[in-house]
């Protein structure tokens, strides 16, 4: 393609997803910690967190806007800046739970639109041989940013006056957008937005007629490998007798290490296994790890092991789903941002509803209830999807055999 000679390294293109990871990371530990400090019970914290994360599913409805009028770079700058403002505002007004939830729902929606813009932008610049590498680095950026936000937020919020803390937290989200200066941005499609929505509907209709795409959507929408416990553990540190500092330290450092290890694990694994079965394998092994947590005592060190392990499996899951998503999009797709946002929304859907279900499990039987809920539902989804994948593979082999037999019979 014309821009290929001017492209920066794939790892740098993947790091453009840092603002999304930082905003989401702020929702996962600092926000639950601030709510817990107000005396809000764990079940309610889980419900609020689930609401804040809900744009990860429904924000895709606005994604056609990302492919018209403005360049994807400008859309990314706009929505990235709004995400940063929402983080800063929440730091200043964290004592008002209702306001925090409303503002961070809007902030998370902006973060999702940001991710759609950069995902479509980067995905349309690369060729298919680079799908796995870009998927890995997108996951590295996301999970690494989670950990960075978790590690730094507590120190910033507690060491600085409110206004200074808010400014620093917002700047932390915004500064990584300087990476945009190194990446070419194709011009925008000048179609009217209503025409883009029409194209979006037609494109989705065509996409849904492809069996491999339907399989990918099923993998993403069912909770095979969501590892949603990472979204609520930050608010349950007291169950491990862990201080806020300990929670921030383990969640931050553990998430960074786990995010890197889990994301880079895709390299050797994807060379040995097909992406879709690999995704299910991650779900099963990760669920067995979650069940093993029932044997751990409720001590601060156990919190570190739990959140690090869950983040490792979630990072590998993200990297694998990213690779599948970029594979589906393909190069030079005029609706790349739209399709990317839709597929990522499908991936995020089980995280949203499993966060809520894990909270209900916690309400019934504490940590053990949340472990059993998360692992049990995941294993059931993996078994169902493994059966579907097997049937799909068998039908493909049968169709290929029939096609190959036609010339022979004709002779």
C-alpha positions in Angstrom: 0.0 0.0 0.0 1.1 3.6 -0.5 1.8 4.3 3.2 3.6 1.1 4.0 7.1 2.6 3.5 6.3 5.4 6.0 4.8 3.2 8.7 6.5 3.1 12.1 7.2 -0.3 13.9 4.2 -2.4 14.7 4.9 -2.2 18.4 4.6 1.6 18.3 1.3 1.4 16.3 0.0 -1.0 19.0 0.8 1.4 21.8 -1.6 3.9 20.4 -4.2 2.0 22.4 -2.7 3.2 25.7 -5.3 5.9 26.4 -8.1 3.3 26.2 -6.2 1.0 28.6 -5.5 3.9 31.0 -9.2 4.9 31.1 -10.4 1.4 31.5 -7.7 0.7 34.2 -9.0 3.8 36.1 -12.5 2.3 36.1 -11.3 -1.1 37.4 -9.3 -0.3 40.5 -9.1 3.5 41.4 -12.9 4.0 41.0 -13.9 0.9 43.1 -11.3 1.9 45.7 -12.8 5.4 45.9 -16.3 4.0 46.2 -15.2 1.5 48.9 -13.7 4.4 50.8 -17.2 6.0 50.9 -18.5 2.8 52.7 -20.3 1.4 49.7 -20.8 -2.4 49.9 -19.0 -4.8 47.6 -22.2 -5.8 45.8 -23.1 -2.2 44.9 -19.5 -1.5 43.8 -19.7 -4.4 41.4 -23.1 -3.1 40.0 -21.6 0.4 39.6 -18.5 -1.0 37.9 -20.7 -3.1 35.6 -22.6 0.1 34.6 -19.4 2.0 34.0 -18.1 -0.8 31.7 -21.4 -1.1 29.8 -20.3 1.2 26.9 -17.8 -1.5 26.0 -20.8 -3.2 24.4 -23.3 -0.6 23.4 -21.0 2.2 22.2 -20.6 0.3 18.9 -24.0 1.7 17.8 -22.2 5.1 17.1 -19.2 3.5 15.4 -20.3 4.4 11.8 -19.4 8.0 12.6 -15.7 7.0 12.8 -15.4 6.3 9.1 -16.9 9.6 7.7 -16.2 13.3 7.7 -13.1 13.5 9.9 -9.9 11.4 9.7 -9.6 8.6 12.2 -6.7 10.5 13.8 -9.0 13.5 14.5 -11.7 11.3 16.0 -9.1 9.6 18.1 -7.8 12.9 19.4 -11.4 14.1 20.2 -12.5 11.0 22.1 -9.1 10.5 23.8 -9.3 14.1 25.1 -12.8 13.5 26.4 -11.7 10.3 28.2 -8.9 12.2 29.9 -11.4 14.9 31.0 -13.7 12.3 32.5 -10.9 10.8 34.5 -9.8 14.2 35.9 -13.4 15.2 36.7 -14.0 11.9 38.6 -10.8 12.4 40.7 -12.2 15.8 41.8 -15.7 14.6 42.6 -15.2 11.0 43.7 -17.2 11.5 46.9 -20.5 11.5 44.8 -21.1 7.9 43.6 -24.0 8.8 41.3 -22.1 11.5 39.6 -19.0 9.2 39.3 -21.0 6.5 37.6 -22.7 8.9 35.1 -19.4 10.7 34.2 -17.4 7.5 33.8 -20.1 5.8 31.7 -19.6 8.8 29.3 -15.9 8.5 29.7 -15.8 4.8 28.9 -18.0 5.4 25.9 -15.5 7.9 24.6 -12.7 5.5 25.3 -14.5 2.8 23.3 -14.9 5.3 20.4 -11.2 6.2 20.7 -10.3 2.5 20.5 -12.5 2.0 17.5 -10.8 5.0 15.8 -7.2 3.8 16.4 -8.1 0.2 15.8 -9.6 0.9 12.4 -6.8 3.3 11.6 -4.0 0.9 12.5 -5.8 -2.2 11.1 -6.3 -0.6 7.7 -2.6 0.2 7.3 -1.2 -3.3 7.8 -1.3 -6.5 5.7 -2.6 -9.8 6.9 0.8 -11.1 7.9 1.0 -8.5 10.7 -2.4 -9.2 12.2 -1.1 -11.3 15.0 1.7 -8.9 15.9 -0.6 -5.9 16.0 -3.1 -7.8 18.0 -0.4 -8.7 20.5 0.8 -5.1 20.9 -2.8 -3.8 21.2 -3.1 -6.2 24.1 0.2 -5.2 25.6 -0.9 -1.6 25.5 -4.3 -2.3 27.1 -3.1 -4.6 29.9 0.1 -2.7 30.5 -1.9 0.6 30.8 -4.3 -1.1 33.2 -1.4 -1.9 35.5 0.3 1.5 35.0 -2.9 3.3 36.0 -3.5 1.0 39.0 0.1 1.4 40.1 0.3 5.2 39.8 -3.3 6.3 40.6 -3.2 5.6 44.3 0.1 7.5 44.8 -1.1 10.5 42.7 -4.5 10.7 44.4 -3.1 10.5 47.9 0.1 12.5 47.6 -1.2 15.5 45.6 -4.0 18.1 46.3 -7.2 17.3 44.4 -6.8 19.7 41.6 -3.2 18.7 40.9 -4.1 15.0 41.2 -6.9 15.5 38.7 -4.6 17.3 36.2 -2.0 14.6 36.5 -4.4 11.8 36.0 -6.0 13.4 33.0 -2.6 14.2 31.5 -1.5 10.6 32.0 -4.3 9.5 29.7 -3.8 12.3 27.1 0.0 12.3 26.7 0.3 9.0 24.9 -1.6 10.5 22.0 1.7 12.2 21.0 2.4 8.8 19.2 0.0 10.0 16.5 2.6 12.3 15.1 4.6 9.3 13.8 1.8 7.5 12.0 0.2 8.5 8.6 -3.5 9.0 8.7 -5.5 8.4 5.5 -8.0 11.0 4.6 -11.6 10.7 5.7 -14.5 9.4 3.7 -16.6 12.4 2.8 -19.9 10.5 2.8 -22.7 11.8 4.9 -23.1 10.1 8.3 -26.5 8.7 7.2 -24.9 7.1 4.2 -22.2 5.5 6.4 -24.9 4.0 8.7 -26.5 2.5 5.6 -23.2 1.1 4.4 -22.6 -0.1 7.9 -25.8 -2.1 7.9 -25.0 -3.6 4.5 -21.5 -4.5 5.6 -22.7 -6.1 8.8 -25.3 -8.1 6.8 -22.6 -9.4 4.4 -20.3 -10.1 7.3 -23.0 -12.1 9.1 -23.4 -14.4 6.1 -19.8 -15.7 6.5 -19.7 -18.7 8.8 -16.2 -18.0 10.1 -17.3 -14.5 11.2 -20.3 -16.0 12.9 -18.0 -18.4 14.8 -15.8 -15.5 15.8 -18.8 -13.5 17.1 -20.0 -16.5 19.1 -16.5 -16.9 20.6 -16.5 -13.3 21.7 -20.1 -12.9 22.9 -20.2 -16.0 25.1 -18.1 -15.8 28.3 -15.5 -18.4 27.2 -12.5 -16.3 28.2 -13.7 -13.0 29.7 -11.9 -13.3 33.1 -14.2 -10.6 34.4 -12.9 -11.0 38.0 -10.2 -8.6 37.1 -12.8 -5.9 36.9 -14.1 -6.3 40.5 -11.1 -7.6 42.6 -9.9 -4.1 43.2 -13.0 -3.4 45.3 -12.7 -6.6 47.3 -9.2 -6.0 48.7 -10.6 -6.0 52.3 -11.6 -9.6 51.9 -7.9 -10.4 51.7 -7.0 -8.1 54.6 -5.1 -6.0 52.1 -4.6 -2.2 52.4 -5.3 0.2 49.6 -1.6 0.6 49.1 -1.2 -3.2 48.8 -4.1 -3.4 46.4 -2.7 -0.7 44.2 0.8 -2.2 44.3 -0.3 -5.8 43.5 -2.9 -4.8 41.0 -0.5 -2.4 39.2 2.8 -4.3 39.2 1.0 -7.6 38.8 -1.1 -6.4 35.9 1.9 -5.0 34.1 3.9 -8.2 34.4 0.9 -10.4 33.7 -0.2 -8.2 30.7 3.2 -8.5 29.1 3.6 -12.2 29.8 0.1 -13.1 28.7 0.2 -10.9 25.6 3.6 -12.1 24.4 2.6 -15.8 25.0 0.5 -15.5 21.8 3.6 -15.5 19.7 4.7 -19.2 20.4 1.1 -20.4 20.9 -0.3 -19.0 17.7 2.5 -20.8 15.7 1.3 -24.1 17.1 -2.4 -23.7 17.4 -5.2 -22.2 15.3 -6.5 -18.9 16.8 -10.1 -20.0 17.5 -9.3 -23.3 19.3 -6.5 -21.4 21.1 -9.0 -18.9 22.4 -11.1 -21.7 23.9 -8.0 -23.4 25.4 -7.2 -20.2 27.2 -10.7 -20.1 28.6 -10.6 -23.6 30.0 -7.1 -23.4 31.5 -7.9 -20.0 33.0 -11.2 -21.3 34.5 -9.3 -24.2 36.1 -6.9 -21.6 37.6 -9.9 -19.7 39.0 -11.2 -22.8 40.6 -7.9 -23.5 42.2 -8.1 -20.1 44.0 -10.7 -21.7 46.4 -7.7 -23.3 48.1 -6.0 -20.0 48.9 -6.2 -18.2 52.3 -7.6 -14.7 52.5 -4.2 -13.0 52.9 -2.6 -10.0 51.2 -0.1 -12.2 49.3 -3.0 -14.3 48.0 -4.6 -11.1 46.5 -1.4 -10.6 44.5 -1.5 -14.1 43.2 -5.2 -13.9 42.3 -5.2 -10.6 40.4 -1.9 -11.4 38.7 -3.1 -14.8 37.4 -6.4 -13.5 36.3 -4.8 -10.6 34.4 -2.3 -13.0 32.7 -5.1 -15.1 31.3 -7.2 -12.1 30.3 -4.2 -10.6 28.5 -3.7 -13.7 26.5 -7.4 -13.8 25.8 -7.3 -10.2 24.6 -4.3 -10.8 22.4 -5.9 -13.8 20.7 -9.2 -12.0 20.2 -7.4 -9.0 18.8 -5.6 -11.2 16.3 -8.8 -12.8 15.2 -10.4 -9.3 14.8 -7.6 -7.9 12.6 -7.8 -11.1 10.6 -11.5 -10.5 9.9 -11.0 -6.8 9.0 -8.3 -7.2 6.4 -6.3 -4.4 4.9 -7.7 -1.2 3.3 -11.2 -1.7 4.6 -13.2 1.5 4.3 -15.3 0.6 7.3 -12.4 -0.6 9.3 -13.1 1.5 12.4 -16.8 0.5 12.4 -16.1 -3.3 12.0 -13.3 -3.1 14.6 -15.6 -1.5 17.1 -18.4 -4.0 16.5 -16.1 -7.0 17.0 -14.5 -5.5 20.1 -17.9 -4.8 21.5 -18.7 -8.5 21.0 -15.6 -9.3 23.0 -16.5 -6.9 25.8 -20.1 -8.0 26.1 -19.4 -11.0 28.4 -17.0 -8.9 30.5 -20.0 -6.5 31.2 -22.5 -9.2 32.2 -20.0 -11.5 33.9 -18.9 -8.5 36.1 -22.5 -8.3 37.3 -22.8 -12.1 37.7 -19.6 -12.3 39.6 -20.9 -9.6 41.9 -24.1 -11.7 42.5 -21.9 -14.7 43.3 -20.0 -12.6 45.8 -23.2 -11.4 47.4 -24.3 -15.1 47.9 -21.0 -16.6 49.1 -18.2 -14.0 49.2 -15.0 -14.7 47.2 -15.8 -18.4 46.8 -19.2 -17.6 45.2 -17.5 -15.2 42.7 -14.8 -17.8 41.8 -17.4 -20.6 41.3 -19.6 -18.3 39.2 -16.9 -17.0 36.9 -15.2 -20.4 36.3 -18.4 -22.5 36.0 -20.0 -20.2 33.4 -16.7 -20.0 31.5 -16.2 -23.8 31.3 -19.8 -24.3 30.2 -19.4 -21.7 27.4 -16.1 -23.3 26.3 -17.7 -26.8 26.1 -20.6 -25.5 24.0 -18.3 -23.5 21.6 -15.9 -26.5 21.3 -18.8 -28.6 20.0 -19.8 -25.8 17.6 -16.2 -25.5 16.3 -16.0 -29.2 15.8 -19.2 -29.4 13.8 -18.1 -26.3 11.8 -14.7 -27.9 11.0 -16.4 -31.2 10.0 -18.8 -29.4 7.7 -15.9 -27.5 6.1 -14.0 -30.7 5.5 -17.1 -32.4 4.1 -17.7 -29.4 1.7 -14.0 -29.5 0.6 -14.2 -33.2 -0.1 -17.3 -32.8 -2.1 -15.8 -30.0 -4.2 -12.7 -32.1 -4.8 -14.7 -35.1 -5.9 -16.6 -33.2 -8.6 -13.9 -33.2 -11.3 -13.3 -36.9 -10.7 -17.0 -37.8 -11.2 -17.1 -35.6 -14.3 -14.3 -37.5 -15.9 
